[in-house]
Structures are given as C-alpha cells and as structure tokens.
Amino acid sequence: MGLDLVEAVMRIEEEFEIRIADGDAETLTTPRMVIDYLMGRPEVADKWSRDYVSLSVWMILEDELGIDRKDFHDDSRFIQDMGAD
C-alpha cells in the first residue's frame, strides 16, 4: 500500500475513532469496500449513518488522493482507476 492510501487509512481511523488492521486495509480496494467494512464495525454503525460514513470516506479520498468524486464511483479501484500509489 502506497503513502497516499496509508494516509487515507489513517484519516479514516481518526475520523471514525477506530483502528484498521494492516491486513484488513490491504484488502480494501474500492470506496464501497471501505464503506462496507466501516459499517460492519459496530463502533461505527452504532454511531454514524451509512450516508455520513460514505460522505466522510469520499471527502477523505478526495483530499488525500487529489481526486474529484464526480469522476469516480463506489466501485472504482484505488490504484487502477484513481491512480493512488
């Protein structure tokens, strides 16, 4: 996982007050997978709505990867489609 994605994961951990294991982070290759993963964590799902989680994840990705959400969708791949390193 490249620096862009590591920083995005760190921001997501901070935003949702959780720790994402390195092994788990390596398997999250699309925004939908990140959102589903977060919503599968009770400490996230019990506190925030899916809409909030989705919006927050996309805002972090836009900031950390320097992308515009309108150019991508939930199943866009971080490395192949978004050019993350």
C-alpha positions in Angstrom: 0.0 0.0 0.0 1.4 3.3 -1.0 1.8 6.5 1.0 -1.4 8.1 -0.4 -3.5 5.1 0.8 -1.7 4.8 4.1 -2.6 8.5 4.8 -6.2 8.0 3.7 -6.5 5.0 6.1 -5.0 7.0 8.9 -7.5 9.8 8.3 -10.4 7.3 8.2 -9.2 5.8 11.5 -9.1 9.2 13.1 -12.5 10.2 11.7 -14.2 7.1 13.0 -12.2 6.6 16.1 -11.1 3.0 15.1 -8.0 1.0 14.2 -7.9 -0.8 10.9 -5.5 -3.7 10.9 -2.9 -3.6 8.2 -4.1 -6.9 6.8 -7.7 -5.5 6.6 -6.5 -2.3 5.0 -4.7 -4.2 2.2 -8.0 -5.9 1.2 -10.0 -2.7 0.9 -9.5 -1.8 -2.8 -12.6 0.4 -3.5 -14.6 3.0 -1.7 -17.6 0.6 -1.4 -15.3 -1.9 0.3 -14.2 0.7 2.8 -17.7 1.9 3.5 -19.0 -1.7 3.9 -16.1 -2.5 6.2 -16.8 0.5 8.4 -20.5 -0.2 8.5 -19.6 -3.8 9.6 -17.9 -2.4 12.6 -20.4 -1.9 15.5 -18.5 1.0 16.9 -19.1 2.8 13.6 -22.5 1.6 12.6 -24.0 2.3 16.0 -22.7 5.9 16.0 -23.0 7.1 12.3 -25.4 6.6 9.4 -24.2 4.9 6.2 -24.8 8.3 4.4 -22.4 10.0 6.8 -19.8 7.3 6.5 -20.0 7.4 2.7 -19.7 11.1 2.5 -16.8 11.2 5.0 -14.9 8.5 3.2 -15.3 10.3 -0.1 -14.2 13.6 1.4 -11.1 12.0 2.8 -10.3 10.2 -0.5 -10.8 13.5 -2.4 -8.4 15.2 -0.1 -5.8 12.5 0.3 -5.8 11.3 -3.3 -6.4 14.6 -5.0 -9.4 13.3 -6.9 -12.8 14.7 -7.7 -15.6 12.3 -6.6 -17.7 13.1 -9.7 -15.0 11.3 -11.8 -15.4 8.0 -9.9 -17.9 5.7 -8.3 -18.1 3.4 -5.3 -16.6 0.5 -7.2 -13.7 2.5 -8.7 -10.4 0.8 -7.7 -7.9 3.0 -5.8 -4.8 2.0 -7.7 -6.0 1.1 -11.1 -8.8 3.7 -11.5 -7.8 6.5 -9.2 -4.1 6.4 -9.6 -3.3 6.1 -5.9 0.2 4.9 -5.0 
